[in-house]
Amino acid sequence: MKEFRIHGRGGQGSVAAAYLLAAAAFEAGFTCQAFPSFGAERRGAPVTAFVRIDSAPIHLRAQIQTPDFLIVQDDTLLLDHAITAGLKPGGAMLVNSERPGEAIAADFGCRAFCVPATALAVETIGKPIPNTALLAAFLGLSGLMPLEALASALKGRFKGDTLARNLALIDRTAASVPQGLWKEPADA
């Protein structure tokens, strides 16, 4: 089983990212779960969403305490070093940031990669919503499932020009990351 924790702020699409990742996993033939956890429901408030993916039925029904991967949609959340709490040895963190991933990896003691997802989203879809770009980057880095599975998940959620722009965003973002970088777990 692979477990993911997505950290963001209200309005960035963290919950939608979790559902899209789970839908992509389903399209790729996996069993999946996706669920959010939030405190104050307001734009800008911290939001956490969770995803589990497995090839077997998933019976666990609890928040994810020891994720394999973190996806951080707002790099200001890195001010709290507890964000990596429970990250499994050899796990990795994808961050929406202009900062070098090496600097974040050194700060947090884990594998990290950064993608300017908000900038890519603004340029491609015209909105500062980084979730689709981050998912495309994650799939490229991890090789966990084909990018076509994310495209299928997007087709179930969007139509018309919004769909076309999001599909262009996933292609553009996936092409900008080293494919399969996280395919093998790091030595813990």
C-alpha positions as CSV (number, residue, x, y, z in Angstrom):
1,M,0.0,0.0,0.0
2,K,1.2,3.5,-0.8
3,E,0.0,6.4,1.4
4,F,0.0,10.1,0.6
5,R,-0.6,13.2,2.6
6,I,-1.4,16.4,0.8
7,H,-0.9,19.7,2.6
8,G,-2.2,23.0,1.3
9,R,-4.4,26.0,2.1
10,G,-8.1,26.4,1.5
11,G,-8.7,27.4,-2.1
12,Q,-5.7,25.6,-3.6
13,G,-7.5,22.4,-4.4
14,S,-5.9,20.1,-1.9
15,V,-9.1,18.0,-1.5
16,A,-9.6,18.0,-5.2
17,A,-6.0,16.8,-5.6
18,A,-6.7,13.9,-3.3
19,Y,-9.8,12.9,-5.2
20,L,-8.1,13.3,-8.6
21,L,-5.1,11.2,-7.4
22,A,-7.5,8.5,-6.2
23,A,-9.5,8.6,-9.4
24,A,-6.3,8.3,-11.4
25,A,-5.3,5.3,-9.3
26,F,-8.7,3.8,-9.9
27,E,-8.3,4.4,-13.7
28,A,-4.9,2.6,-13.4
29,G,-6.6,-0.5,-11.8
30,F,-5.8,0.2,-8.1
31,T,-8.1,0.2,-5.1
32,C,-8.0,3.6,-3.5
33,Q,-9.3,5.9,-0.7
34,A,-9.3,9.7,-0.5
35,F,-10.5,11.9,2.3
36,P,-9.9,15.4,3.7
37,S,-9.2,16.8,7.2
38,F,-9.7,20.5,7.9
39,G,-10.2,22.8,10.8
40,A,-11.6,26.2,10.0
41,E,-13.3,26.0,6.5
42,R,-12.0,29.2,5.0
43,R,-9.8,30.3,2.1
44,G,-6.2,30.2,3.2
45,A,-6.6,28.0,6.2
46,P,-4.4,24.9,6.4
47,V,-6.0,21.8,4.8
48,T,-4.7,18.2,4.8
49,A,-6.0,15.5,2.5
50,F,-5.1,11.8,2.4
51,V,-4.9,9.1,-0.2
52,R,-4.3,5.4,0.0
53,I,-3.6,3.3,-3.1
54,D,-3.2,-0.5,-3.2
55,S,-3.6,-3.4,-5.5
56,A,-5.7,-5.2,-2.8
57,P,-8.8,-4.0,-1.0
58,I,-8.1,-1.4,1.6
59,H,-9.8,-2.0,5.0
60,L,-8.0,0.7,7.0
61,R,-10.2,3.7,7.8
62,A,-7.9,6.1,9.7
63,Q,-5.9,9.2,8.9
64,I,-2.5,8.6,7.5
65,Q,0.2,9.0,10.1
66,T,3.2,7.5,8.1
67,P,2.9,8.5,4.5
68,D,5.2,7.3,1.8
69,F,4.9,10.7,0.0
70,L,4.0,14.3,0.9
71,I,2.7,16.8,-1.6
72,V,2.9,20.4,-0.3
73,Q,0.9,22.9,-2.3
74,D,2.1,26.0,-0.4
75,D,5.7,26.3,0.6
76,T,4.9,28.6,3.5
77,L,3.6,25.5,5.2
78,L,7.3,24.4,5.4
79,L,7.7,26.9,8.3
80,D,6.3,24.1,10.4
81,H,9.0,21.4,10.4
82,A,6.4,19.0,11.8
83,I,5.0,18.8,8.3
84,T,7.2,15.8,7.6
85,A,6.2,14.0,10.8
86,G,5.8,10.3,10.2
87,L,7.2,10.4,6.6
88,K,8.5,6.9,6.1
89,P,12.3,6.4,5.7
90,G,13.0,6.7,2.1
91,G,9.9,8.7,1.5
92,A,9.8,11.9,-0.5
93,M,8.2,15.3,-0.5
94,L,7.0,17.3,-3.6
95,V,6.7,21.0,-3.0
96,N,5.1,23.8,-5.0
97,S,8.1,26.2,-4.8
98,E,10.6,28.1,-6.8
99,R,13.3,27.1,-4.2
100,P,15.8,24.4,-5.0
101,G,14.7,21.0,-3.9
102,E,18.2,20.2,-2.6
103,A,17.7,23.1,0.0
104,I,14.4,21.7,1.2
105,A,15.8,18.1,1.3
106,A,18.7,19.4,3.5
107,D,16.3,21.3,5.8
108,F,14.0,18.3,6.3
109,G,16.3,15.3,5.9
110,C,14.2,13.6,3.2
111,R,14.1,13.5,-0.6
112,A,12.5,16.6,-2.0
113,F,11.7,18.0,-5.4
114,C,10.2,21.4,-6.1
115,V,8.0,22.5,-9.0
116,P,6.7,26.0,-9.6
117,A,3.2,24.6,-9.9
118,T,1.3,27.9,-9.2
119,A,3.3,29.7,-11.9
120,L,2.7,26.8,-14.4
121,A,-1.0,26.8,-13.6
122,V,-1.4,30.6,-14.0
123,E,0.5,30.4,-17.4
124,T,-1.5,27.4,-18.6
125,I,-5.0,27.5,-17.1
126,G,-5.1,31.1,-16.0
127,K,-5.7,30.3,-12.4
128,P,-3.4,30.0,-9.4
129,I,-4.5,26.5,-8.5
130,P,-1.4,24.2,-8.3
131,N,-3.0,20.8,-7.8
132,T,-3.1,19.4,-11.3
133,A,0.5,20.5,-12.0
134,L,1.7,18.9,-8.7
135,L,-0.1,15.6,-9.5
136,A,1.5,15.5,-13.0
137,A,4.9,16.2,-11.5
138,F,4.3,13.5,-8.9
139,L,3.3,10.9,-11.4
140,G,6.3,11.7,-13.5
141,L,8.7,11.5,-10.6
142,S,7.2,8.3,-9.1
143,G,6.2,6.3,-12.1
144,L,3.4,5.0,-9.8
145,M,0.9,5.1,-12.6
146,P,0.8,6.4,-16.2
147,L,0.0,10.0,-16.9
148,E,-2.9,8.8,-19.0
149,A,-4.7,7.7,-15.7
150,L,-4.6,11.4,-14.5
151,A,-5.9,12.5,-17.9
152,S,-8.8,10.1,-17.6
153,A,-9.5,11.3,-14.0
154,L,-9.5,14.9,-15.3
155,K,-12.0,14.0,-18.1
156,G,-14.3,12.7,-15.4
157,R,-14.2,16.1,-13.6
158,F,-13.8,18.8,-16.3
159,K,-15.2,19.6,-19.7
160,G,-14.5,21.9,-22.6
161,D,-11.8,24.5,-22.4
162,T,-11.1,23.8,-18.7
163,L,-10.3,20.2,-19.5
164,A,-8.1,21.2,-22.5
165,R,-6.1,23.6,-20.4
166,N,-5.7,21.1,-17.6
167,L,-4.6,18.4,-20.0
168,A,-2.0,20.8,-21.4
169,L,-0.9,21.6,-17.9
170,I,-0.2,17.9,-17.0
171,D,1.7,17.4,-20.3
172,R,3.8,20.5,-19.7
173,T,4.5,19.8,-16.1
174,A,5.3,16.1,-16.6
175,A,7.8,17.0,-19.3
176,S,9.6,19.4,-16.8
177,V,10.5,16.7,-14.2
178,P,13.0,13.8,-14.3
179,Q,10.9,10.8,-15.1
180,G,11.1,8.0,-12.6
181,L,13.4,9.8,-10.2
182,W,11.4,8.3,-7.2
183,K,10.6,5.0,-8.8
184,E,12.9,3.2,-6.4
185,P,12.7,4.0,-2.6
186,A,15.8,5.8,-1.2
187,D,18.0,4.0,1.2
188,A,16.8,4.9,4.6
